[in-house]
Amino acid sequence: NQFGVKLPRNTALQVKVGETVAINELQPGDLVFFKTGRSHRTRHVGIYLDHGRFMHASSSRGVTTSSLDNEYWATAYWTAKRIDPKLLHHS
């Protein structure tokens, strides 16, 4: 709501929106997706900030920042998407 952008509610739909971006071409605001959990079936999403850092909601720590270089997140990394805000503004 802060930016007037409406994304789908869950990661399964969010990952279908926007243009795929290579990890070495990430820009602030890009969505970064992860496959987490023991079976890698759980999906998690964050917002890329800069210098390999992203913001996400942690069930144990609330909203936090993490590094893509962290072993856990590097292993769980799935894909990234760049969303064109013009396509998602509220009407």
Secondary structure as UniProt FT lines:
FT   TURN            2..3
FT   HELIX           11..14
FT   TURN            15..16
FT   STRAND          19..20
FT   HELIX           23..25
FT   TURN            28..29
FT   STRAND          31..36
FT   TURN            38..39
FT   STRAND          42..50
FT   TURN            51..52
FT   STRAND          53..58
FT   TURN            59..61
FT   STRAND          62..67
FT   TURN            68..69
FT   HELIX           71..76
FT   STRAND          77..82
FT   HELIX           85..88
//
